[in-house]
Amino acid sequence: MVAGLRTVVAMKRLSGRPRNRNDLAELEAEHGELPIDPVPGLDD
């Protein structure tokens, strides 16, 4: 199974770890604006 970009972005946002924040910046540089779906517990 392969996770889609929306899922990867949501999981990295939810973790909040510094490495994942860097990953999000790299993904945004490569793919442009990232799809941001509301994450329960993060965007309440």
mmCIF entry with sequence, helices, sheets and N, C-alpha, C, O atoms, coordinates in Angstrom:
data_MODEL
# 
_entry.id   MODEL 
# 
_entity.id                         1 
_entity.type                       polymer 
_entity.pdbx_number_of_molecules   1 
# 
_entity_poly.entity_id                      1 
_entity_poly.type                           'polypeptide(L)' 
_entity_poly.nstd_linkage                   no 
_entity_poly.nstd_monomer                   no 
_entity_poly.pdbx_seq_one_letter_code       MVAGLRTVVAMKRLSGRPRNRNDLAELEAEHGELPIDPVPGLDD 
_entity_poly.pdbx_seq_one_letter_code_can   MVAGLRTVVAMKRLSGRPRNRNDLAELEAEHGELPIDPVPGLDD 
_entity_poly.pdbx_strand_id                 A 
# 
loop_
_entity_poly_seq.entity_id 
_entity_poly_seq.num 
_entity_poly_seq.mon_id 
_entity_poly_seq.hetero 
1 1  MET n 
1 2  VAL n 
1 3  ALA n 
1 4  GLY n 
1 5  LEU n 
1 6  ARG n 
1 7  THR n 
1 8  VAL n 
1 9  VAL n 
1 10 ALA n 
1 11 MET n 
1 12 LYS n 
1 13 ARG n 
1 14 LEU n 
1 15 SER n 
1 16 GLY n 
1 17 ARG n 
1 18 PRO n 
1 19 ARG n 
1 20 ASN n 
1 21 ARG n 
1 22 ASN n 
1 23 ASP n 
1 24 LEU n 
1 25 ALA n 
1 26 GLU n 
1 27 LEU n 
1 28 GLU n 
1 29 ALA n 
1 30 GLU n 
1 31 HIS n 
1 32 GLY n 
1 33 GLU n 
1 34 LEU n 
1 35 PRO n 
1 36 ILE n 
1 37 ASP n 
1 38 PRO n 
1 39 VAL n 
1 40 PRO n 
1 41 GLY n 
1 42 LEU n 
1 43 ASP n 
1 44 ASP n 
# 
_struct_asym.id          A 
_struct_asym.entity_id   1 
# 
loop_
_struct_conf.conf_type_id 
_struct_conf.id 
_struct_conf.pdbx_PDB_helix_id 
_struct_conf.beg_label_comp_id 
_struct_conf.beg_label_asym_id 
_struct_conf.beg_label_seq_id 
_struct_conf.pdbx_beg_PDB_ins_code 
_struct_conf.end_label_comp_id 
_struct_conf.end_label_asym_id 
_struct_conf.end_label_seq_id 
_struct_conf.pdbx_end_PDB_ins_code 
_struct_conf.beg_auth_comp_id 
_struct_conf.beg_auth_asym_id 
_struct_conf.beg_auth_seq_id 
_struct_conf.end_auth_comp_id 
_struct_conf.end_auth_asym_id 
_struct_conf.end_auth_seq_id 
_struct_conf.pdbx_PDB_helix_class 
_struct_conf.details 
_struct_conf.pdbx_PDB_helix_length 
HELX_P HELX_P1 AA1 LEU A 5  ? SER A 15 ? LEU A 5  SER A 15 1 ? 11 
HELX_P HELX_P2 AA2 PRO A 18 ? HIS A 31 ? PRO A 18 HIS A 31 1 ? 14 
# 
_struct_conf_type.id          HELX_P 
_struct_conf_type.criteria    ? 
_struct_conf_type.reference   ? 
# 
loop_
_atom_site.group_PDB 
_atom_site.id 
_atom_site.type_symbol 
_atom_site.label_atom_id 
_atom_site.label_alt_id 
_atom_site.label_comp_id 
_atom_site.label_asym_id 
_atom_site.label_entity_id 
_atom_site.label_seq_id 
_atom_site.pdbx_PDB_ins_code 
_atom_site.Cartn_x 
_atom_site.Cartn_y 
_atom_site.Cartn_z 
_atom_site.occupancy 
_atom_site.B_iso_or_equiv 
_atom_site.pdbx_formal_charge 
_atom_site.auth_seq_id 
_atom_site.auth_comp_id 
_atom_site.auth_asym_id 
_atom_site.auth_atom_id 
_atom_site.pdbx_PDB_model_num 
ATOM 1   N N  . MET A 1 1  ? 0.844   -1.167 0.000  1.00 0.00 ? 1  MET A N  1 
ATOM 2   C CA . MET A 1 1  ? 0.000   0.000  0.000  1.00 0.00 ? 1  MET A CA 1 
ATOM 3   C C  . MET A 1 1  ? 0.897   1.240  0.000  1.00 0.00 ? 1  MET A C  1 
ATOM 4   O O  . MET A 1 1  ? 1.948   1.263  0.640  1.00 0.00 ? 1  MET A O  1 
ATOM 5   N N  . VAL A 1 2  ? 0.469   2.247  -0.715 1.00 0.00 ? 2  VAL A N  1 
ATOM 6   C CA . VAL A 1 2  ? 1.208   3.498  -0.812 1.00 0.00 ? 2  VAL A CA 1 
ATOM 7   C C  . VAL A 1 2  ? 0.298   4.630  -0.339 1.00 0.00 ? 2  VAL A C  1 
ATOM 8   O O  . VAL A 1 2  ? -0.857  4.715  -0.755 1.00 0.00 ? 2  VAL A O  1 
ATOM 9   N N  . ALA A 1 3  ? 0.814   5.488  0.521  1.00 0.00 ? 3  ALA A N  1 
ATOM 10  C CA . ALA A 1 3  ? 0.042   6.628  1.009  1.00 0.00 ? 3  ALA A CA 1 
ATOM 11  C C  . ALA A 1 3  ? 0.094   7.753  -0.017 1.00 0.00 ? 3  ALA A C  1 
ATOM 12  O O  . ALA A 1 3  ? 1.131   8.006  -0.630 1.00 0.00 ? 3  ALA A O  1 
ATOM 13  N N  . GLY A 1 4  ? -1.034  8.418  -0.191 1.00 0.00 ? 4  GLY A N  1 
ATOM 14  C CA . GLY A 1 4  ? -1.107  9.561  -1.082 1.00 0.00 ? 4  GLY A CA 1 
ATOM 15  C C  . GLY A 1 4  ? -0.521  10.799 -0.418 1.00 0.00 ? 4  GLY A C  1 
ATOM 16  O O  . GLY A 1 4  ? -0.271  10.809 0.787  1.00 0.00 ? 4  GLY A O  1 
ATOM 17  N N  . LEU A 1 5  ? -0.306  11.835 -1.207 1.00 0.00 ? 5  LEU A N  1 
ATOM 18  C CA . LEU A 1 5  ? 0.297   13.066 -0.704 1.00 0.00 ? 5  LEU A CA 1 
ATOM 19  C C  . LEU A 1 5  ? -0.526  13.664 0.432  1.00 0.00 ? 5  LEU A C  1 
ATOM 20  O O  . LEU A 1 5  ? 0.045   14.123 1.421  1.00 0.00 ? 5  LEU A O  1 
ATOM 21  N N  . ARG A 1 6  ? -1.855  13.671 0.314  1.00 0.00 ? 6  ARG A N  1 
ATOM 22  C CA . ARG A 1 6  ? -2.712  14.223 1.377  1.00 0.00 ? 6  ARG A CA 1 
ATOM 23  C C  . ARG A 1 6  ? -2.485  13.495 2.698  1.00 0.00 ? 6  ARG A C  1 
ATOM 24  O O  . ARG A 1 6  ? -2.407  14.123 3.754  1.00 0.00 ? 6  ARG A O  1 
ATOM 25  N N  . THR A 1 7  ? -2.380  12.188 2.635  1.00 0.00 ? 7  THR A N  1 
ATOM 26  C CA . THR A 1 7  ? -2.176  11.392 3.847  1.00 0.00 ? 7  THR A CA 1 
ATOM 27  C C  . THR A 1 7  ? -0.802  11.643 4.440  1.00 0.00 ? 7  THR A C  1 
ATOM 28  O O  . THR A 1 7  ? -0.665  11.792 5.654  1.00 0.00 ? 7  THR A O  1 
ATOM 29  N N  . VAL A 1 8  ? 0.213   11.690 3.595  1.00 0.00 ? 8  VAL A N  1 
ATOM 30  C CA . VAL A 1 8  ? 1.576   11.942 4.067  1.00 0.00 ? 8  VAL A CA 1 
ATOM 31  C C  . VAL A 1 8  ? 1.652   13.308 4.745  1.00 0.00 ? 8  VAL A C  1 
ATOM 32  O O  . VAL A 1 8  ? 2.242   13.440 5.817  1.00 0.00 ? 8  VAL A O  1 
ATOM 33  N N  . VAL A 1 9  ? 1.062   14.312 4.127  1.00 0.00 ? 9  VAL A N  1 
ATOM 34  C CA . VAL A 1 9  ? 1.069   15.666 4.694  1.00 0.00 ? 9  VAL A CA 1 
ATOM 35  C C  . VAL A 1 9  ? 0.363   15.664 6.049  1.00 0.00 ? 9  VAL A C  1 
ATOM 36  O O  . VAL A 1 9  ? 0.876   16.231 7.013  1.00 0.00 ? 9  VAL A O  1 
ATOM 37  N N  . ALA A 1 10 ? -0.794  15.038 6.129  1.00 0.00 ? 10 ALA A N  1 
ATOM 38  C CA . ALA A 1 10 ? -1.547  15.004 7.387  1.00 0.00 ? 10 ALA A CA 1 
ATOM 39  C C  . ALA A 1 10 ? -0.746  14.315 8.491  1.00 0.00 ? 10 ALA A C  1 
ATOM 40  O O  . ALA A 1 10 ? -0.695  14.815 9.615  1.00 0.00 ? 10 ALA A O  1 
ATOM 41  N N  . MET A 1 11 ? -0.130  13.190 8.191  1.00 0.00 ? 11 MET A N  1 
ATOM 42  C CA . MET A 1 11 ? 0.625   12.454 9.203  1.00 0.00 ? 11 MET A CA 1 
ATOM 43  C C  . MET A 1 11 ? 1.854   13.232 9.664  1.00 0.00 ? 11 MET A C  1 
ATOM 44  O O  . MET A 1 11 ? 2.177   13.232 10.852 1.00 0.00 ? 11 MET A O  1 
ATOM 45  N N  . LYS A 1 12 ? 2.533   13.889 8.741  1.00 0.00 ? 12 LYS A N  1 
ATOM 46  C CA . LYS A 1 12 ? 3.710   14.672 9.113  1.00 0.00 ? 12 LYS A CA 1 
ATOM 47  C C  . LYS A 1 12 ? 3.309   15.895 9.935  1.00 0.00 ? 12 LYS A C  1 
ATOM 48  O O  . LYS A 1 12 ? 4.016   16.263 10.872 1.00 0.00 ? 12 LYS A O  1 
ATOM 49  N N  . ARG A 1 13 ? 2.195   16.521 9.601  1.00 0.00 ? 13 ARG A N  1 
ATOM 50  C CA . ARG A 1 13 ? 1.710   17.647 10.395 1.00 0.00 ? 13 ARG A CA 1 
ATOM 51  C C  . ARG A 1 13 ? 1.338   17.195 11.800 1.00 0.00 ? 13 ARG A C  1 
ATOM 52  O O  . ARG A 1 13 ? 1.640   17.885 12.774 1.00 0.00 ? 13 ARG A O  1 
ATOM 53  N N  . LEU A 1 14 ? 0.697   16.063 11.911 1.00 0.00 ? 14 LEU A N  1 
ATOM 54  C CA . LEU A 1 14 ? 0.244   15.564 13.199 1.00 0.00 ? 14 LEU A CA 1 
ATOM 55  C C  . LEU A 1 14 ? 1.414   15.199 14.105 1.00 0.00 ? 14 LEU A C  1 
ATOM 56  O O  . LEU A 1 14 ? 1.344   15.408 15.316 1.00 0.00 ? 14 LEU A O  1 
ATOM 57  N N  . SER A 1 15 ? 2.475   14.662 13.542 1.00 0.00 ? 15 SER A N  1 
ATOM 58  C CA . SER A 1 15 ? 3.617   14.250 14.374 1.00 0.00 ? 15 SER A CA 1 
ATOM 59  C C  . SER A 1 15 ? 4.303   15.455 15.009 1.00 0.00 ? 15 SER A C  1 
ATOM 60  O O  . SER A 1 15 ? 4.709   15.397 16.170 1.00 0.00 ? 15 SER A O  1 
ATOM 61  N N  . GLY A 1 16 ? 4.435   16.548 14.255 1.00 0.00 ? 16 GLY A N  1 
ATOM 62  C CA . GLY A 1 16 ? 5.048   17.759 14.783 1.00 0.00 ? 16 GLY A CA 1 
ATOM 63  C C  . GLY A 1 16 ? 6.549   17.677 15.033 1.00 0.00 ? 16 GLY A C  1 
ATOM 64  O O  . GLY A 1 16 ? 7.134   18.612 15.581 1.00 0.00 ? 16 GLY A O  1 
ATOM 65  N N  . ARG A 1 17 ? 7.173   16.586 14.644 1.00 0.00 ? 17 ARG A N  1 
ATOM 66  C CA . ARG A 1 17 ? 8.622   16.447 14.867 1.00 0.00 ? 17 ARG A CA 1 
ATOM 67  C C  . ARG A 1 17 ? 9.390   17.386 13.933 1.00 0.00 ? 17 ARG A C  1 
ATOM 68  O O  . ARG A 1 17 ? 8.941   17.648 12.817 1.00 0.00 ? 17 ARG A O  1 
ATOM 69  N N  . PRO A 1 18 ? 10.542  17.892 14.378 1.00 0.00 ? 18 PRO A N  1 
ATOM 70  C CA . PRO A 1 18 ? 11.331  18.797 13.533 1.00 0.00 ? 18 PRO A CA 1 
ATOM 71  C C  . PRO A 1 18 ? 11.648  18.190 12.156 1.00 0.00 ? 18 PRO A C  1 
ATOM 72  O O  . PRO A 1 18 ? 11.553  18.886 11.145 1.00 0.00 ? 18 PRO A O  1 
ATOM 73  N N  . ARG A 1 19 ? 12.015  16.924 12.105 1.00 0.00 ? 19 ARG A N  1 
ATOM 74  C CA . ARG A 1 19 ? 12.343  16.300 10.814 1.00 0.00 ? 19 ARG A CA 1 
ATOM 75  C C  . ARG A 1 19 ? 11.128  16.318 9.893  1.00 0.00 ? 19 ARG A C  1 
ATOM 76  O O  . ARG A 1 19 ? 11.269  16.553 8.693  1.00 0.00 ? 19 ARG A O  1 
ATOM 77  N N  . ASN A 1 20 ? 9.944   16.076 10.432 1.00 0.00 ? 20 ASN A N  1 
ATOM 78  C CA . ASN A 1 20 ? 8.741   16.072 9.601  1.00 0.00 ? 20 ASN A CA 1 
ATOM 79  C C  . ASN A 1 20 ? 8.386   17.469 9.118  1.00 0.00 ? 20 ASN A C  1 
ATOM 80  O O  . ASN A 1 20 ? 7.884   17.631 8.006  1.00 0.00 ? 20 ASN A O  1 
ATOM 81  N N  . ARG A 1 21 ? 8.645   18.489 9.949  1.00 0.00 ? 21 ARG A N  1 
ATOM 82  C CA . ARG A 1 21 ? 8.431   19.865 9.477  1.00 0.00 ? 21 ARG A CA 1 
ATOM 83  C C  . ARG A 1 21 ? 9.369   20.176 8.311  1.00 0.00 ? 21 ARG A C  1 
ATOM 84  O O  . ARG A 1 21 ? 8.967   20.834 7.351  1.00 0.00 ? 21 ARG A O  1 
ATOM 85  N N  . ASN A 1 22 ? 10.611  19.708 8.391  1.00 0.00 ? 22 ASN A N  1 
ATOM 86  C CA . ASN A 1 22 ? 11.554  19.886 7.278  1.00 0.00 ? 22 ASN A CA 1 
ATOM 87  C C  . ASN A 1 22 ? 11.067  19.135 6.044  1.00 0.00 ? 22 ASN A C  1 
ATOM 88  O O  . ASN A 1 22 ? 11.143  19.649 4.928  1.00 0.00 ? 22 ASN A O  1 
ATOM 89  N N  . ASP A 1 23 ? 10.568  17.923 6.246  1.00 0.00 ? 23 ASP A N  1 
ATOM 90  C CA . ASP A 1 23 ? 10.027  17.145 5.124  1.00 0.00 ? 23 ASP A CA 1 
ATOM 91  C C  . ASP A 1 23 ? 8.895   17.897 4.439  1.00 0.00 ? 23 ASP A C  1 
ATOM 92  O O  . ASP A 1 23 ? 8.813   17.916 3.211  1.00 0.00 ? 23 ASP A O  1 
ATOM 93  N N  . LEU A 1 24 ? 8.017   18.522 5.234  1.00 0.00 ? 24 LEU A N  1 
ATOM 94  C CA . LEU A 1 24 ? 6.907   19.277 4.651  1.00 0.00 ? 24 LEU A CA 1 
ATOM 95  C C  . LEU A 1 24 ? 7.416   20.445 3.805  1.00 0.00 ? 24 LEU A C  1 
ATOM 96  O O  . LEU A 1 24 ? 6.876   20.722 2.734  1.00 0.00 ? 24 LEU A O  1 
ATOM 97  N N  . ALA A 1 25 ? 8.444   21.120 4.283  1.00 0.00 ? 25 ALA A N  1 
ATOM 98  C CA . ALA A 1 25 ? 9.022   22.226 3.514  1.00 0.00 ? 25 ALA A CA 1 
ATOM 99  C C  . ALA A 1 25 ? 9.613   21.712 2.200  1.00 0.00 ? 25 ALA A C  1 
ATOM 100 O O  . ALA A 1 25 ? 9.470   22.355 1.160  1.00 0.00 ? 25 ALA A O  1 
ATOM 101 N N  . GLU A 1 26 ? 10.271  20.566 2.246  1.00 0.00 ? 26 GLU A N  1 
ATOM 102 C CA . GLU A 1 26 ? 10.845  19.981 1.030  1.00 0.00 ? 26 GLU A CA 1 
ATOM 103 C C  . GLU A 1 26 ? 9.743   19.539 0.062  1.00 0.00 ? 26 GLU A C  1 
ATOM 104 O O  . GLU A 1 26 ? 9.858   19.741 -1.147 1.00 0.00 ? 26 GLU A O  1 
ATOM 105 N N  . LEU A 1 27 ? 8.690   18.942 0.590  1.00 0.00 ? 27 LEU A N  1 
ATOM 106 C CA . LEU A 1 27 ? 7.568   18.527 -0.260 1.00 0.00 ? 27 LEU A CA 1 
ATOM 107 C C  . LEU A 1 27 ? 6.926   19.740 -0.925 1.00 0.00 ? 27 LEU A C  1 
ATOM 108 O O  . LEU A 1 27 ? 6.569   19.694 -2.102 1.00 0.00 ? 27 LEU A O  1 
ATOM 109 N N  . GLU A 1 28 ? 6.783   20.827 -0.165 1.00 0.00 ? 28 GLU A N  1 
ATOM 110 C CA . GLU A 1 28 ? 6.181   22.031 -0.722 1.00 0.00 ? 28 GLU A CA 1 
ATOM 111 C C  . GLU A 1 28 ? 7.064   22.642 -1.803 1.00 0.00 ? 28 GLU A C  1 
ATOM 112 O O  . GLU A 1 28 ? 6.558   23.137 -2.810 1.00 0.00 ? 28 GLU A O  1 
ATOM 113 N N  . ALA A 1 29 ? 8.370   22.611 -1.605 1.00 0.00 ? 29 ALA A N  1 
ATOM 114 C CA . ALA A 1 29 ? 9.292   23.137 -2.615 1.00 0.00 ? 29 ALA A CA 1 
ATOM 115 C C  . ALA A 1 29 ? 9.193   22.333 -3.913 1.00 0.00 ? 29 ALA A C  1 
ATOM 116 O O  . ALA A 1 29 ? 9.314   22.883 -5.007 1.00 0.00 ? 29 ALA A O  1 
ATOM 117 N N  . GLU A 1 30 ? 8.974   21.039 -3.774 1.00 0.00 ? 30 GLU A N  1 
ATOM 118 C CA . GLU A 1 30 ? 8.915   20.179 -4.959 1.00 0.00 ? 30 GLU A CA 1 
ATOM 119 C C  . GLU A 1 30 ? 7.540   20.153 -5.619 1.00 0.00 ? 30 GLU A C  1 
ATOM 120 O O  . GLU A 1 30 ? 7.439   20.119 -6.845 1.00 0.00 ? 30 GLU A O  1 
ATOM 121 N N  . HIS A 1 31 ? 6.479   20.167 -4.808 1.00 0.00 ? 31 HIS A N  1 
ATOM 122 C CA . HIS A 1 31 ? 5.122   19.981 -5.333 1.00 0.00 ? 31 HIS A CA 1 
ATOM 123 C C  . HIS A 1 31 ? 4.279   21.247 -5.355 1.00 0.00 ? 31 HIS A C  1 
ATOM 124 O O  . HIS A 1 31 ? 3.160   21.228 -5.866 1.00 0.00 ? 31 HIS A O  1 
ATOM 125 N N  . GLY A 1 32 ? 4.791   22.350 -4.810 1.00 0.00 ? 32 GLY A N  1 
ATOM 126 C CA . GLY A 1 32 ? 3.980   23.553 -4.700 1.00 0.00 ? 32 GLY A CA 1 
ATOM 127 C C  . GLY A 1 32 ? 3.115   23.482 -3.456 1.00 0.00 ? 32 GLY A C  1 
ATOM 128 O O  . GLY A 1 32 ? 3.405   22.731 -2.524 1.00 0.00 ? 32 GLY A O  1 
ATOM 129 N N  . GLU A 1 33 ? 2.051   24.271 -3.451 1.00 0.00 ? 33 GLU A N  1 
ATOM 130 C CA . GLU A 1 33 ? 1.177   24.313 -2.275 1.00 0.00 ? 33 GLU A CA 1 
ATOM 131 C C  . GLU A 1 33 ? 0.664   22.917 -1.934 1.00 0.00 ? 33 GLU A C  1 
ATOM 132 O O  . GLU A 1 33 ? 0.146   22.200 -2.790 1.00 0.00 ? 33 GLU A O  1 
ATOM 133 N N  . LEU A 1 34 ? 0.819   22.552 -0.670 1.00 0.00 ? 34 LEU A N  1 
ATOM 134 C CA . LEU A 1 34 ? 0.432   21.216 -0.242 1.00 0.00 ? 34 LEU A CA 1 
ATOM 135 C C  . LEU A 1 34 ? -1.051  21.151 0.093  1.00 0.00 ? 34 LEU A C  1 
ATOM 136 O O  . LEU A 1 34 ? -1.633  22.135 0.551  1.00 0.00 ? 34 LEU A O  1 
ATOM 137 N N  . PRO A 1 35 ? -1.666  19.984 -0.138 1.00 0.00 ? 35 PRO A N  1 
ATOM 138 C CA . PRO A 1 35 ? -3.070  19.819 0.249  1.00 0.00 ? 35 PRO A CA 1 
ATOM 139 C C  . PRO A 1 35 ? -3.160  19.706 1.772  1.00 0.00 ? 35 PRO A C  1 
ATOM 140 O O  . PRO A 1 35 ? -2.599  18.785 2.367  1.00 0.00 ? 35 PRO A O  1 
ATOM 141 N N  . ILE A 1 36 ? -3.855  20.630 2.386  1.00 0.00 ? 36 ILE A N  1 
ATOM 142 C CA . ILE A 1 36 ? -3.984  20.641 3.843  1.00 0.00 ? 36 ILE A CA 1 
ATOM 143 C C  . ILE A 1 36 ? -5.431  20.313 4.191  1.00 0.00 ? 36 ILE A C  1 
ATOM 144 O O  . ILE A 1 36 ? -6.327  21.137 4.013  1.00 0.00 ? 36 ILE A O  1 
ATOM 145 N N  . ASP A 1 37 ? -5.645  19.103 4.687  1.00 0.00 ? 37 ASP A N  1 
ATOM 146 C CA . ASP A 1 37 ? -6.943  18.686 5.187  1.00 0.00 ? 37 ASP A CA 1 
ATOM 147 C C  . ASP A 1 37 ? -6.949  18.851 6.688  1.00 0.00 ? 37 ASP A C  1 
ATOM 148 O O  . ASP A 1 37 ? -5.915  18.649 7.325  1.00 0.00 ? 37 ASP A O  1 
ATOM 149 N N  . PRO A 1 38 ? -8.085  19.213 7.281  1.00 0.00 ? 38 PRO A N  1 
ATOM 150 C CA . PRO A 1 38 ? -8.155  19.325 8.735  1.00 0.00 ? 38 PRO A CA 1 
ATOM 151 C C  . PRO A 1 38 ? -7.780  17.995 9.395  1.00 0.00 ? 38 PRO A C  1 
ATOM 152 O O  . PRO A 1 38 ? -8.226  16.931 8.964  1.00 0.00 ? 38 PRO A O  1 
ATOM 153 N N  . VAL A 1 39 ? -6.966  18.067 10.430 1.00 0.00 ? 39 VAL A N  1 
ATOM 154 C CA . VAL A 1 39 ? -6.546  16.885 11.169 1.00 0.00 ? 39 VAL A CA 1 
ATOM 155 C C  . VAL A 1 39 ? -7.156  16.975 12.566 1.00 0.00 ? 39 VAL A C  1 
ATOM 156 O O  . VAL A 1 39 ? -6.854  17.908 13.310 1.00 0.00 ? 39 VAL A O  1 
ATOM 157 N N  . PRO A 1 40 ? -8.023  16.002 12.936 1.00 0.00 ? 40 PRO A N  1 
ATOM 158 C CA . PRO A 1 40 ? -8.582  16.020 14.293 1.00 0.00 ? 40 PRO A CA 1 
ATOM 159 C C  . PRO A 1 40 ? -7.452  16.007 15.331 1.00 0.00 ? 40 PRO A C  1 
ATOM 160 O O  . PRO A 1 40 ? -6.476  15.268 15.199 1.00 0.00 ? 40 PRO A O  1 
ATOM 161 N N  . GLY A 1 41 ? -7.608  16.828 16.347 1.00 0.00 ? 41 GLY A N  1 
ATOM 162 C CA . GLY A 1 41 ? -6.604  16.923 17.397 1.00 0.00 ? 41 GLY A CA 1 
ATOM 163 C C  . GLY A 1 41 ? -5.529  17.957 17.093 1.00 0.00 ? 41 GLY A C  1 
ATOM 164 O O  . GLY A 1 41 ? -4.797  18.375 17.990 1.00 0.00 ? 41 GLY A O  1 
ATOM 165 N N  . LEU A 1 42 ? -5.431  18.367 15.849 1.00 0.00 ? 42 LEU A N  1 
ATOM 166 C CA . LEU A 1 42 ? -4.437  19.362 15.454 1.00 0.00 ? 42 LEU A CA 1 
ATOM 167 C C  . LEU A 1 42 ? -5.128  20.652 15.043 1.00 0.00 ? 42 LEU A C  1 
ATOM 168 O O  . LEU A 1 42 ? -4.678  21.743 15.390 1.00 0.00 ? 42 LEU A O  1 
ATOM 169 N N  . ASP A 1 43 ? -6.208  20.527 14.311 1.00 0.00 ? 43 ASP A N  1 
ATOM 170 C CA . ASP A 1 43 ? -6.907  21.689 13.765 1.00 0.00 ? 43 ASP A CA 1 
ATOM 171 C C  . ASP A 1 43 ? -8.281  21.899 14.393 1.00 0.00 ? 43 ASP A C  1 
ATOM 172 O O  . ASP A 1 43 ? -9.174  22.464 13.761 1.00 0.00 ? 43 ASP A O  1 
ATOM 173 N N  . ASP A 1 44 ? -8.454  21.448 15.633 1.00 0.00 ? 44 ASP A N  1 
ATOM 174 C CA . ASP A 1 44 ? -9.757  21.628 16.303 1.00 0.00 ? 44 ASP A CA 1 
ATOM 175 C C  . ASP A 1 44 ? -9.955  23.065 16.692 1.00 0.00 ? 44 ASP A C  1 
ATOM 176 O O  . ASP A 1 44 ? -10.988 23.414 17.264 1.00 0.00 ? 44 ASP A O  1 
# 
